[in-house]
C-alpha cells in the first residue's frame, strides 16, 4: 500500500512544516501542500493550517512508492518515458490504490517526479514523466498547448479503408449512477474534439483493421468514443459497444479474462500509445514504443499471430 501513516513526535512546539522538512526531507512547498490536504492529524483532529504549530505525538499520511520493477525506457535530465502495461493506473485513484505508475516514477526519480499527462488504465504505451517541478510545469504546458504529438495504435472491428478526420463533440455522461458516470458520448453540448485515423493493415480473415489514431484534443476516452461513433469500435473495449450489465460488471472488476474475451473479442482494450513527438530545451524528441503491438493484439485475442 503506497499510502502509509507515519507515527511522529515533535519534542518541542514548532511549525509543523518546519518539522516535516527536517524529519522527512520534504521541501517547504511540498510539506505545506500536504498539510493543506489534511495529511497531519493529532488526537483525531486534522491540521490543515500550512503555518500551524505542532508538539507531541501525531500521525502523518504520506505516499511511499512500492516498485514492481518497471523502469523508464527513455531517460533525459528533465523527463523520462515509461512504456506502461495495460491494466496499470497512471495515478492512484484514492489512498487505497495498491499500485500505479506513480509508484515507479517516484521510486526511480524521487518525490518531485510526476506524470505529465495520463492515459487510460486499459490503454498501454508511452507515458511522459517529469523529473522535477520546473519540468513538470513546462511539459504540462506543452500538452495543454497541443505542442506534443501523440500517436496511438488500435485494432478495430471492420474494414476501414480510408483516412478519417473525426470532429465530434464529446460529453461525459450525466448520470446519478457513479458506476457508469465515466461513460462518454458524442453530443452537441460536448467539448470540441478531433481525431485523425489512418488505416495501416487489414486482416480479412478476422475482419479487423490496425489503425493509427492521432488525437488533436485530449478528451476522456476520445479515441475509443470516436471510433465507436464511426462504427469501428476498438477490439476488447469493455465499455463502448457493450450492454449496461456488462459495463457494470467490468467497472466492478468481476469480469474474468474468459468473459472479456467472449464479450469484446480480447482480454484487454487493444489501444496502445505508440509515440510522442515534441521539442524541449532546444532538442527535438520522437520517442517510439518498443512494443510489438500486433503480437500483443493476437495474444490478447487468443489467436495465432499471422
Buried (B, 14 or more C-beta within 10 A) or exposed (E): EBBEEBEBEBEEEEBBBBBBBEBBEBBEEBBBBBBEEEBBBBEEEEBEBBEEEBBEEBBBBBBEBBEEEBEBBBBBEBBBBBBBBBEBBBEBEEEEBEBBBBBBBBBBBEBBBBBBBBBBBBBBBBBBBBBBBEBBEBBBEBBEEEEBEBBBBBBBBBEBEEEBEBEBBBBBEEEEEEBBEBBBBBBEEBBEBBBBBEBEEBBEEBEBBBBBBBBBBBBBBBBBBBBBBBEBBBBBBBBBBBEEEBBBBBBEEEBEEEBBBEBBBBBBBBBBBBBBBBEBEEEEBEBBBEBEBBEBBBBBBEBEEE
